[in-house]
Amino acid sequence: MSVFLRVAKEEDCPRLMELVKELALFERAPEEVTVSLEEFVEAGFGAQPVWKGFVAEDNGFIAGFAMYYIRYSTWKGRRVYLEDLIVTEAYRGKGLGKLLFNRIVQETAELGFSGMVWQVLDWNQPAIDFYNKYKATIEAGWLNAALSKEQVQQLIS
């Protein structure tokens, strides 16, 4: 295996969407992936990109992906928000997750931000164990809240 990391490119997006769908299946919510490939590409590589990513590539095959965006906290200032850290199943346990996570940590430092944040499902013990190796603070007591596009439309009509 000869894995190297690089910045994600627009032409990677079809494979990245495959990884996103693989993650959603693992997280028991495959029906929640509703973004189109076109929206995904536009959001990352259009006139106003909102996300950046790194890929772990093995002989031309994208085996893993880490995506982040910039979040602003009125308490802490600018922070990196790690949206997804995905390693395809056949490559898990080979250190790719660590390489990708470390690259996001490095990016956070290079940007001079106040830290990085992310979410982990409470039942995903392998991920929790992984983050605990970094001595990450995993908070309890915060619940996720969201409005869908349809809910927003109902509220304004």
Buried (B, 14 or more C-beta within 10 A) or exposed (E): EEBEBEEBEEEBBEBBBBBBEBBBEBEEEEEEBEEEEEEBBBBBBEEEEEBBBBBBBBEEEBBBBBBBBEBEEEEEEBBBBBBBBBBBEEBEEBBBBEBBBBBBBEBBEEBEBBBBBBEBEEEEEEBBEBBEEEEBEEEEEEEEEEEEEEEEEEEEE
